Amino acid sequence: QVLRRVAEISQEHGIPIANVFHAGDGNLHPCLLFDERKPGAMEAIVTCGAEVMKVCVDAGGTLTGEHGVGLEKKELMPLVYSEDDMAAMRLVREAFAPQNRLNPGKIFPDGTHFQPPARTPEPGLSI
């Protein structure tokens, strides 16, 4: 059901999604393919990726299984964690980083959205 819904999301957004996964444990690694040179591509990818994450969470999954939440998924943490859960995690973080110097803005949702740095292709390379 999850892979079927991911395929539908891919069609709805016109964004190809390659699925790599561990069939035995349900660990899904969707790879959303896009051309960052196209206007609006990043916004479309973020929206499409969030829909895929919601489908996974609704099916009993989580945002990540191997690599941590990261900047890309931090705004989606409320799909999995309650406000009480988030408050408890913030207290633990504050115990170890009371001055918020260790990666500020990189662990908990803060209303900012992931925006990778702009890249310029190497001369002679094409996609």
N, CA, C and O atoms as a GROMACS GRO file, in nm:
protein
  508
    1GLN      N    1   0.081  -0.120   0.000
    1GLN     CA    2   0.000   0.000   0.000
    1GLN      C    3   0.085   0.126   0.000
    1GLN      O    4   0.055   0.222  -0.070
    2VAL      N    5   0.193   0.126   0.079
    2VAL     CA    6   0.278   0.244   0.087
    2VAL      C    7   0.344   0.271  -0.048
    2VAL      O    8   0.342   0.384  -0.096
    3LEU      N    9   0.400   0.168  -0.110
    3LEU     CA   10   0.465   0.188  -0.240
    3LEU      C   11   0.365   0.233  -0.345
    3LEU      O   12   0.398   0.314  -0.432
    4ARG      N   13   0.245   0.181  -0.339
    4ARG     CA   14   0.140   0.224  -0.433
    4ARG      C   15   0.110   0.372  -0.414
    4ARG      O   16   0.101   0.447  -0.511
    5ARG      N   17   0.095   0.415  -0.289
    5ARG     CA   18   0.065   0.556  -0.261
    5ARG      C   19   0.183   0.646  -0.300
    5ARG      O   20   0.162   0.757  -0.349
    6VAL      N   21   0.306   0.600  -0.278
    6VAL     CA   22   0.423   0.678  -0.319
    6VAL      C   23   0.422   0.696  -0.471
    6VAL      O   24   0.454   0.804  -0.521
    7ALA      N   25   0.386   0.591  -0.544
    7ALA     CA   26   0.377   0.602  -0.691
    7ALA      C   27   0.270   0.703  -0.731
    7ALA      O   28   0.289   0.779  -0.826
    8GLU      N   29   0.159   0.705  -0.659
    8GLU     CA   30   0.053   0.804  -0.688
    8GLU      C   31   0.102   0.946  -0.661
    8GLU      O   32   0.076   1.036  -0.740
    9ILE      N   33   0.172   0.964  -0.551
    9ILE     CA   34   0.226   1.097  -0.518
    9ILE      C   35   0.324   1.141  -0.628
    9ILE      O   36   0.324   1.257  -0.668
   10SER      N   37   0.405   1.049  -0.674
   10SER     CA   38   0.498   1.077  -0.783
   10SER      C   39   0.423   1.128  -0.906
   10SER      O   40   0.462   1.228  -0.966
   11GLN      N   41   0.316   1.059  -0.941
   11GLN     CA   42   0.234   1.100  -1.057
   11GLN      C   43   0.168   1.235  -1.034
   11GLN      O   44   0.167   1.320  -1.122
   12GLU      N   45   0.112   1.254  -0.915
   12GLU     CA   46   0.040   1.379  -0.884
   12GLU      C   47   0.131   1.501  -0.896
   12GLU      O   48   0.087   1.607  -0.940
   13HIS      N   49   0.257   1.486  -0.858
   13HIS     CA   50   0.350   1.598  -0.859
   13HIS      C   51   0.437   1.602  -0.984
   13HIS      O   52   0.509   1.700  -1.007
   14GLY      N   53   0.431   1.497  -1.065
   14GLY     CA   54   0.516   1.492  -1.183
   14GLY      C   55   0.664   1.481  -1.146
   14GLY      O   56   0.751   1.529  -1.218
   15ILE      N   57   0.691   1.417  -1.034
   15ILE     CA   58   0.828   1.401  -0.984
   15ILE      C   59   0.859   1.252  -0.979
   15ILE      O   60   0.796   1.178  -0.904
   16PRO      N   61   0.957   1.206  -1.058
   16PRO     CA   62   0.994   1.064  -1.051
   16PRO      C   63   1.049   1.030  -0.912
   16PRO      O   64   1.129   1.104  -0.855
   17ILE      N   65   1.006   0.916  -0.860
   17ILE     CA   66   1.055   0.868  -0.731
   17ILE      C   67   1.107   0.726  -0.750
   17ILE      O   68   1.032   0.636  -0.787
   18ALA      N   69   1.236   0.707  -0.723
   18ALA     CA   70   1.295   0.574  -0.727
   18ALA      C   71   1.294   0.521  -0.584
   18ALA      O   72   1.340   0.589  -0.491
   19ASN      N   73   1.243   0.402  -0.565
   19ASN     CA   74   1.235   0.344  -0.431
   19ASN      C   75   1.340   0.236  -0.413
   19ASN      O   76   1.345   0.138  -0.488
   20VAL      N   77   1.422   0.254  -0.314
   20VAL     CA   78   1.518   0.153  -0.272
   20VAL      C   79   1.475   0.118  -0.130
   20VAL      O   80   1.445   0.208  -0.051
   21PHE      N   81   1.473  -0.009  -0.097
   21PHE     CA   82   1.424  -0.043   0.037
   21PHE      C   83   1.477  -0.177   0.083
   21PHE      O   84   1.528  -0.257   0.005
   22HIS      N   85   1.464  -0.199   0.212
   22HIS     CA   86   1.495  -0.327   0.275
   22HIS      C   87   1.360  -0.397   0.290
   22HIS      O   88   1.284  -0.368   0.382
   23ALA      N   89   1.329  -0.487   0.202
   23ALA     CA   90   1.197  -0.550   0.201
   23ALA      C   91   1.167  -0.623   0.332
   23ALA      O   92   1.051  -0.629   0.373
   24GLY      N   93   1.267  -0.678   0.396
   24GLY     CA   94   1.245  -0.755   0.518
   24GLY      C   95   1.199  -0.673   0.637
   24GLY      O   96   1.125  -0.723   0.721
   25ASP      N   97   1.243  -0.548   0.645
   25ASP     CA   98   1.206  -0.468   0.762
   25ASP      C   99   1.125  -0.344   0.728
   25ASP      O  100   1.095  -0.263   0.816
   26GLY      N  101   1.090  -0.327   0.602
   26GLY     CA  102   1.005  -0.214   0.564
   26GLY      C  103   1.078  -0.081   0.561
   26GLY      O  104   1.014   0.024   0.564
   27ASN      N  105   1.209  -0.083   0.555
   27ASN     CA  106   1.289   0.039   0.554
   27ASN      C  107   1.292   0.095   0.412
   27ASN      O  108   1.354   0.035   0.324
   28LEU      N  109   1.228   0.208   0.390
   28LEU     CA  110   1.212   0.268   0.258
   28LEU      C  111   1.305   0.387   0.240
   28LEU      O  112   1.316   0.472   0.329
   29HIS      N  113   1.371   0.392   0.126
   29HIS     CA  114   1.460   0.505   0.092
   29HIS      C  115   1.412   0.567  -0.040
   29HIS      O  116   1.473   0.541  -0.144
   30PRO      N  117   1.306   0.646  -0.038
   30PRO     CA  118   1.260   0.706  -0.163
   30PRO      C  119   1.359   0.812  -0.212
   30PRO      O  120   1.406   0.895  -0.134
   31CYS      N  121   1.389   0.808  -0.339
   31CYS     CA  122   1.481   0.904  -0.400
   31CYS      C  123   1.400   0.988  -0.499
   31CYS      O  124   1.363   0.940  -0.606
   32LEU      N  125   1.374   1.112  -0.463
   32LEU     CA  126   1.296   1.202  -0.546
   32LEU      C  127   1.390   1.269  -0.645
   32LEU      O  128   1.487   1.335  -0.606
   33LEU      N  129   1.363   1.253  -0.774
   33LEU     CA  130   1.452   1.301  -0.879
   33LEU      C  131   1.400   1.432  -0.935
   33LEU      O  132   1.282   1.446  -0.967
   34PHE      N  133   1.490   1.530  -0.947
   34PHE     CA  134   1.449   1.662  -0.995
   34PHE      C  135   1.567   1.738  -1.051
   34PHE      O  136   1.683   1.702  -1.030
   35ASP      N  137   1.537   1.844  -1.122
   35ASP     CA  138   1.638   1.934  -1.178
   35ASP      C  139   1.631   2.064  -1.101
   35ASP      O  140   1.536   2.141  -1.118
   36GLU      N  141   1.730   2.090  -1.018
   36GLU     CA  142   1.727   2.209  -0.933
   36GLU      C  143   1.733   2.339  -1.012
   36GLU      O  144   1.709   2.447  -0.956
   37ARG      N  145   1.764   2.331  -1.141
   37ARG     CA  146   1.769   2.452  -1.223
   37ARG      C  147   1.630   2.501  -1.262
   37ARG      O  148   1.613   2.616  -1.303
   38LYS      N  149   1.531   2.413  -1.250
   38LYS     CA  150   1.394   2.452  -1.286
   38LYS      C  151   1.333   2.536  -1.175
   38LYS      O  152   1.338   2.498  -1.058
   39PRO      N  153   1.274   2.651  -1.210
   39PRO     CA  154   1.210   2.734  -1.108
   39PRO      C  155   1.102   2.656  -1.033
   39PRO      O  156   1.020   2.587  -1.093
   40GLY      N  157   1.104   2.668  -0.902
   40GLY     CA  158   1.004   2.602  -0.819
   40GLY      C  159   1.034   2.457  -0.787
   40GLY      O  160   0.958   2.393  -0.715
   41ALA      N  161   1.144   2.404  -0.841
   41ALA     CA  162   1.175   2.262  -0.821
   41ALA      C  163   1.196   2.228  -0.673
   41ALA      O  164   1.147   2.126  -0.626
   42MET      N  165   1.269   2.312  -0.602
   42MET     CA  166   1.296   2.282  -0.460
   42MET      C  167   1.168   2.282  -0.378
   42MET      O  168   1.148   2.194  -0.294
   43GLU      N  169   1.082   2.378  -0.401
   43GLU     CA  170   0.956   2.384  -0.328
   43GLU      C  171   0.871   2.260  -0.357
   43GLU      O  172   0.810   2.204  -0.267
   44ALA      N  173   0.869   2.219  -0.484
   44ALA     CA  174   0.792   2.101  -0.522
   44ALA      C  175   0.846   1.975  -0.456
   44ALA      O  176   0.770   1.889  -0.412
   45ILE      N  177   0.978   1.964  -0.450
   45ILE     CA  178   1.040   1.846  -0.388
   45ILE      C  179   1.010   1.841  -0.239
   45ILE      O  180   0.980   1.734  -0.185
   46VAL      N  181   1.017   1.956  -0.172
   46VAL     CA  182   0.988   1.959  -0.028
   46VAL      C  183   0.843   1.918  -0.003
   46VAL      O  184   0.817   1.840   0.089
   47THR      N  185   0.751   1.968  -0.082
   47THR     CA  186   0.609   1.934  -0.067
   47THR      C  187   0.586   1.785  -0.095
   47THR      O  188   0.519   1.717  -0.017
   48CYS      N  189   0.642   1.736  -0.204
   48CYS     CA  190   0.626   1.596  -0.241
   48CYS      C  191   0.688   1.505  -0.135
   48CYS      O  192   0.628   1.406  -0.095
   49GLY      N  193   0.808   1.539  -0.089
   49GLY     CA  194   0.876   1.460   0.014
   49GLY      C  195   0.797   1.454   0.143
   49GLY      O  196   0.791   1.350   0.208
   50ALA      N  197   0.735   1.566   0.180
   50ALA     CA  198   0.654   1.570   0.302
   50ALA      C  199   0.533   1.477   0.289
   50ALA      O  200   0.495   1.411   0.386
   51GLU      N  201   0.474   1.473   0.171
   51GLU     CA  202   0.360   1.381   0.150
   51GLU      C  203   0.404   1.236   0.162
   51GLU      O  204   0.334   1.155   0.221
   52VAL      N  205   0.520   1.204   0.106
   52VAL     CA  206   0.573   1.068   0.117
   52VAL      C  207   0.598   1.034   0.264
   52VAL      O  208   0.564   0.924   0.309
   53MET      N  209   0.657   1.126   0.338
   53MET     CA  210   0.683   1.102   0.481
   53MET      C  211   0.553   1.079   0.558
   53MET      O  212   0.546   0.991   0.644
   54LYS      N  213   0.450   1.157   0.528
   54LYS     CA  214   0.321   1.141   0.596
   54LYS      C  215   0.263   1.003   0.568
   54LYS      O  216   0.209   0.940   0.659
   55VAL      N  217   0.272   0.956   0.445
   55VAL     CA  218   0.224   0.822   0.411
   55VAL      C  219   0.298   0.717   0.494
   55VAL      O  220   0.236   0.625   0.547
   56CYS      N  221   0.428   0.731   0.505
   56CYS     CA  222   0.508   0.635   0.583
   56CYS      C  223   0.469   0.636   0.730
   56CYS      O  224   0.455   0.531   0.792
   57VAL      N  225   0.453   0.755   0.786
   57VAL     CA  226   0.414   0.767   0.928
   57VAL      C  227   0.274   0.712   0.949
   57VAL      O  228   0.250   0.640   1.046
   58ASP      N  229   0.181   0.744   0.859
   58ASP     CA  230   0.044   0.693   0.871
   58ASP      C  231   0.038   0.541   0.865
   58ASP      O  232  -0.054   0.480   0.919
   59ALA      N  233   0.137   0.479   0.798
   59ALA     CA  234   0.142   0.333   0.788
   59ALA      C  235   0.213   0.270   0.908
   59ALA      O  236   0.234   0.149   0.911
   60GLY      N  237   0.250   0.353   1.006
   60GLY     CA  238   0.316   0.300   1.126
   60GLY      C  239   0.466   0.318   1.127
   60GLY      O  240   0.534   0.270   1.217
   61GLY      N  241   0.517   0.388   1.028
   61GLY     CA  242   0.661   0.410   1.020
   61GLY      C  243   0.703   0.536   1.093
   61GLY      O  244   0.627   0.593   1.171
   62THR      N  245   0.824   0.576   1.066
   62THR     CA  246   0.879   0.697   1.128
   62THR      C  247   0.950   0.778   1.021
   62THR      O  248   0.954   0.736   0.905
   63LEU      N  249   1.006   0.890   1.057
   63LEU     CA  250   1.072   0.977   0.960
   63LEU      C  251   1.206   0.923   0.915
   63LEU      O  252   1.250   0.950   0.803
   64THR      N  253   1.271   0.847   1.000
   64THR     CA  254   1.404   0.798   0.968
   64THR      C  255   1.432   0.671   1.047
   64THR      O  256   1.378   0.652   1.156
   65GLY      N  257   1.514   0.587   0.991
   65GLY     CA  258   1.546   0.464   1.060
   65GLY      C  259   1.695   0.444   1.078
   65GLY      O  260   1.739   0.365   1.162
   66GLU      N  261   1.774   0.515   1.000
   66GLU     CA  262   1.918   0.490   1.001
   66GLU      C  263   2.003   0.615   1.015
   66GLU      O  264   2.114   0.607   1.068
   67HIS      N  265   1.957   0.728   0.969
   67HIS     CA  266   2.047   0.841   0.952
   67HIS      C  267   2.011   0.966   1.031
   67HIS      O  268   2.075   1.070   1.011
   68GLY      N  269   1.914   0.963   1.117
   68GLY     CA  270   1.875   1.083   1.190
   68GLY      C  271   1.780   1.169   1.110
   68GLY      O  272   1.762   1.149   0.989
   69VAL      N  273   1.719   1.263   1.176
   69VAL     CA  274   1.616   1.346   1.112
   69VAL      C  275   1.677   1.445   1.015
   69VAL      O  276   1.634   1.452   0.900
   70GLY      N  277   1.774   1.521   1.057
   70GLY     CA  278   1.840   1.615   0.969
   70GLY      C  279   1.757   1.738   0.937
   70GLY      O  280   1.640   1.747   0.975
   71LEU      N  281   1.818   1.832   0.867
   71LEU     CA  282   1.752   1.958   0.833
   71LEU      C  283   1.629   1.937   0.746
   71LEU      O  284   1.528   2.006   0.762
   72GLU      N  285   1.638   1.843   0.655
   72GLU     CA  286   1.529   1.822   0.560
   72GLU      C  287   1.399   1.780   0.627
   72GLU      O  288   1.291   1.818   0.582
   73LYS      N  289   1.407   1.702   0.733
   73LYS     CA  290   1.286   1.644   0.793
   73LYS      C  291   1.248   1.703   0.928
   73LYS      O  292   1.146   1.664   0.985
   74LYS      N  293   1.326   1.796   0.981
   74LYS     CA  294   1.299   1.844   1.118
   74LYS      C  295   1.161   1.905   1.132
   74LYS      O  296   1.099   1.892   1.238
   75GLU      N  297   1.110   1.972   1.028
   75GLU     CA  298   0.978   2.034   1.038
   75GLU      C  299   0.866   1.929   1.039
   75GLU      O  300   0.751   1.961   1.071
   76LEU      N  301   0.899   1.805   1.004
   76LEU     CA  302   0.799   1.697   1.002
   76LEU      C  303   0.796   1.620   1.134
   76LEU      O  304   0.714   1.528   1.149
   77MET      N  305   0.881   1.653   1.228
   77MET     CA  306   0.885   1.581   1.356
   77MET      C  307   0.749   1.574   1.426
   77MET      O  308   0.720   1.472   1.489
   78PRO      N  309   0.665   1.678   1.419
   78PRO     CA  310   0.533   1.668   1.484
   78PRO      C  311   0.443   1.558   1.427
   78PRO      O  312   0.342   1.523   1.489
   79LEU      N  313   0.477   1.502   1.311
   79LEU     CA  314   0.402   1.387   1.260
   79LEU      C  315   0.421   1.266   1.350
   79LEU      O  316   0.335   1.178   1.358
   80VAL      N  317   0.535   1.260   1.418
   80VAL     CA  318   0.572   1.144   1.499
   80VAL      C  319   0.568   1.173   1.648
   80VAL      O  320   0.527   1.089   1.728
   81TYR      N  321   0.611   1.293   1.686
   81TYR     CA  322   0.626   1.326   1.827
   81TYR      C  323   0.523   1.428   1.873
   81TYR      O  324   0.492   1.523   1.801
   82SER      N  325   0.470   1.407   1.993
   82SER     CA  326   0.376   1.502   2.052
   82SER      C  327   0.452   1.625   2.101
   82SER      O  328   0.575   1.624   2.108
   83GLU      N  329   0.379   1.728   2.135
   83GLU     CA  330   0.443   1.848   2.190
   83GLU      C  331   0.514   1.815   2.322
   83GLU      O  332   0.619   1.871   2.351
   84ASP      N  333   0.456   1.725   2.402
   84ASP     CA  334   0.522   1.682   2.526
   84ASP      C  335   0.653   1.609   2.497
   84ASP      O  336   0.754   1.631   2.565
   85ASP      N  337   0.652   1.522   2.394
   85ASP     CA  338   0.775   1.453   2.354
   85ASP      C  339   0.882   1.554   2.315
   85ASP      O  340   0.998   1.544   2.356
   86MET      N  341   0.842   1.652   2.234
   86MET     CA  342   0.937   1.753   2.186
   86MET      C  343   0.991   1.834   2.304
   86MET      O  344   1.110   1.866   2.308
   87ALA      N  345   0.904   1.868   2.398
   87ALA     CA  346   0.948   1.946   2.515
   87ALA      C  347   1.050   1.866   2.596
   87ALA      O  348   1.149   1.922   2.644
   88ALA      N  349   1.026   1.736   2.613
   88ALA     CA  350   1.121   1.652   2.687
   88ALA      C  351   1.255   1.644   2.615
   88ALA      O  352   1.360   1.652   2.679
   89MET      N  353   1.253   1.631   2.484
   89MET     CA  354   1.378   1.626   2.407
   89MET      C  355   1.453   1.759   2.416
   89MET      O  356   1.576   1.761   2.424
   90ARG      N  357   1.378   1.869   2.415
   90ARG     CA  358   1.443   2.001   2.429
   90ARG      C  359   1.511   2.015   2.566
   90ARG      O  360   1.619   2.071   2.576
   91LEU      N  361   1.446   1.962   2.670
   91LEU     CA  362   1.507   1.967   2.804
   91LEU      C  363   1.638   1.890   2.809
   91LEU      O  364   1.736   1.935   2.869
   92VAL      N  365   1.641   1.773   2.746
   92VAL     CA  366   1.764   1.695   2.742
   92VAL      C  367   1.872   1.772   2.666
   92VAL      O  368   1.986   1.780   2.711
   93ARG      N  369   1.835   1.828   2.553
   93ARG     CA  370   1.931   1.906   2.475
   93ARG      C  371   1.985   2.023   2.557
   93ARG      O  372   2.105   2.048   2.559
   94GLU      N  373   1.896   2.094   2.625
   94GLU     CA  374   1.937   2.210   2.705
   94GLU      C  375   2.031   2.170   2.818
   94GLU      O  376   2.116   2.249   2.859
   95ALA      N  377   2.015   2.048   2.870
   95ALA     CA  378   2.104   2.001   2.976
   95ALA      C  379   2.248   1.987   2.925
   95ALA      O  380   2.343   2.011   2.999
   96PHE      N  381   2.262   1.948   2.799
   96PHE     CA  382   2.395   1.929   2.740
   96PHE      C  383   2.446   2.051   2.665
   96PHE      O  384   2.567   2.064   2.642
   97ALA      N  385   2.357   2.139   2.625
   97ALA     CA  386   2.396   2.259   2.550
   97ALA      C  387   2.316   2.379   2.600
   97ALA      O  388   2.232   2.433   2.527
   98PRO      N  389   2.341   2.420   2.723
   98PRO     CA  390   2.259   2.525   2.783
   98PRO      C  391   2.267   2.660   2.710
   98PRO      O  392   2.174   2.740   2.721
   99GLN      N  393   2.374   2.685   2.638
   99GLN     CA  394   2.386   2.812   2.567
   99GLN      C  395   2.349   2.799   2.419
   99GLN      O  396   2.366   2.893   2.342
  100ASN      N  397   2.298   2.684   2.382
  100ASN     CA  398   2.251   2.658   2.245
  100ASN      C  399   2.358   2.686   2.140
  100ASN      O  400   2.329   2.744   2.035
  101ARG      N  401   2.480   2.647   2.167
  101ARG     CA  402   2.589   2.668   2.072
  101ARG      C  403   2.612   2.549   1.979
  101ARG      O  404   2.675   2.563   1.874
  102LEU      N  405   2.561   2.435   2.016
  102LEU     CA  406   2.584   2.314   1.936
  102LEU      C  407   2.476   2.298   1.831
  102LEU      O  408   2.364   2.255   1.861
  103ASN      N  409   2.508   2.333   1.710
  103ASN     CA  410   2.414   2.321   1.597
  103ASN      C  411   2.280   2.388   1.624
  103ASN      O  412   2.176   2.322   1.614
  104PRO      N  413   2.278   2.515   1.657
  104PRO     CA  414   2.149   2.583   1.681
  104PRO      C  415   2.062   2.578   1.555
  104PRO      O  416   2.109   2.598   1.444
  105GLY      N  417   1.934   2.551   1.577
  105GLY     CA  418   1.840   2.547   1.466
  105GLY      C  419   1.845   2.422   1.382
  105GLY      O  420   1.780   2.415   1.278
  106LYS      N  421   1.922   2.322   1.424
  106LYS     CA  422   1.937   2.203   1.341
  106LYS      C  423   1.872   2.077   1.397
  106LYS      O  424   1.882   1.971   1.336
  107ILE      N  425   1.808   2.086   1.511
  107ILE     CA  426   1.753   1.963   1.569
  107ILE      C  427   1.601   1.966   1.577
  107ILE      O  428   1.537   1.866   1.545
  108PHE      N  429   1.544   2.076   1.618
  108PHE     CA  430   1.400   2.082   1.639
  108PHE      C  431   1.333   2.176   1.540
  108PHE      O  432   1.396   2.270   1.490
  109PRO      N  433   1.206   2.151   1.510
  109PRO     CA  434   1.133   2.240   1.420
  109PRO      C  435   1.138   2.384   1.470
  109PRO      O  436   1.120   2.410   1.590
  110ASP      N  437   1.161   2.476   1.379
  110ASP     CA  438   1.164   2.618   1.416
  110ASP      C  439   1.097   2.706   1.312
  110ASP      O  440   1.110   2.828   1.314
  111GLY      N  441   1.024   2.642   1.220
  111GLY     CA  442   0.952   2.718   1.118
  111GLY      C  443   1.034   2.750   0.995
  111GLY      O  444   0.981   2.805   0.898
  112THR      N  445   1.163   2.714   0.995
  112THR     CA  446   1.244   2.736   0.875
  112THR      C  447   1.241   2.609   0.792
  112THR      O  448   1.229   2.499   0.846
  113HIS      N  449   1.252   2.623   0.664
  113HIS     CA  450   1.248   2.507   0.576
  113HIS      C  451   1.384   2.485   0.512
  113HIS      O  452   1.458   2.580   0.483
  114PHE      N  453   1.415   2.360   0.492
  114PHE     CA  454   1.543   2.320   0.433
  114PHE      C  455   1.561   2.384   0.296
  114PHE      O  456   1.473   2.376   0.211
  115GLN      N  457   1.674   2.447   0.277
  115GLN     CA  458   1.709   2.504   0.148
  115GLN      C  459   1.858   2.475   0.126
  115GLN      O  460   1.943   2.541   0.185
  116PRO      N  461   1.888   2.378   0.041
  116PRO     CA  462   2.030   2.349   0.019
  116PRO      C  463   2.098   2.466  -0.052
  116PRO      O  464   2.032   2.545  -0.119
  117PRO      N  465   2.229   2.477  -0.035
  117PRO     CA  466   2.300   2.586  -0.103
  117PRO      C  467   2.292   2.570  -0.254
  117PRO      O  468   2.291   2.458  -0.305
  118ALA      N  469   2.287   2.682  -0.323
  118ALA     CA  470   2.285   2.677  -0.470
  118ALA      C  471   2.418   2.620  -0.517
  118ALA      O  472   2.524   2.650  -0.462
  119ARG      N  473   2.411   2.539  -0.620
  119ARG     CA  474   2.532   2.481  -0.676
  119ARG      C  475   2.543   2.517  -0.822
  119ARG      O  476   2.441   2.533  -0.890
  120THR      N  477   2.663   2.530  -0.869
  120THR     CA  478   2.688   2.556  -1.010
  120THR      C  479   2.758   2.433  -1.065
  120THR      O  480   2.860   2.390  -1.010
  121PRO      N  481   2.705   2.374  -1.173
  121PRO     CA  482   2.770   2.255  -1.229
  121PRO      C  483   2.912   2.285  -1.274
  121PRO      O  484   2.944   2.396  -1.315
  122GLU      N  485   2.996   2.185  -1.265
  122GLU     CA  486   3.132   2.197  -1.314
  122GLU      C  487   3.128   2.223  -1.465
  122GLU      O  488   3.041   2.171  -1.534
  123PRO      N  489   3.222   2.304  -1.517
  123PRO     CA  490   3.226   2.325  -1.662
  123PRO      C  491   3.242   2.192  -1.734
  123PRO      O  492   3.320   2.106  -1.692
  124GLY      N  493   3.168   2.175  -1.840
  124GLY     CA  494   3.176   2.053  -1.920
  124GLY      C  495   3.084   1.942  -1.874
  124GLY      O  496   3.071   1.841  -1.943
  125LEU      N  497   3.018   1.959  -1.759
  125LEU     CA  498   2.925   1.858  -1.712
  125LEU      C  499   2.785   1.892  -1.758
  125LEU      O  500   2.747   2.009  -1.763
  126SER      N  501   2.709   1.792  -1.790
  126SER     CA  502   2.569   1.814  -1.823
  126SER      C  503   2.486   1.703  -1.765
  126SER      O  504   2.536   1.595  -1.733
  127ILE      N  505   2.359   1.732  -1.752
  127ILE     CA  506   2.269   1.633  -1.694
  127ILE      C  507   2.173   1.588  -1.801
  127ILE      O  508   2.087   1.504  -1.775
   0.00000   0.00000   0.00000
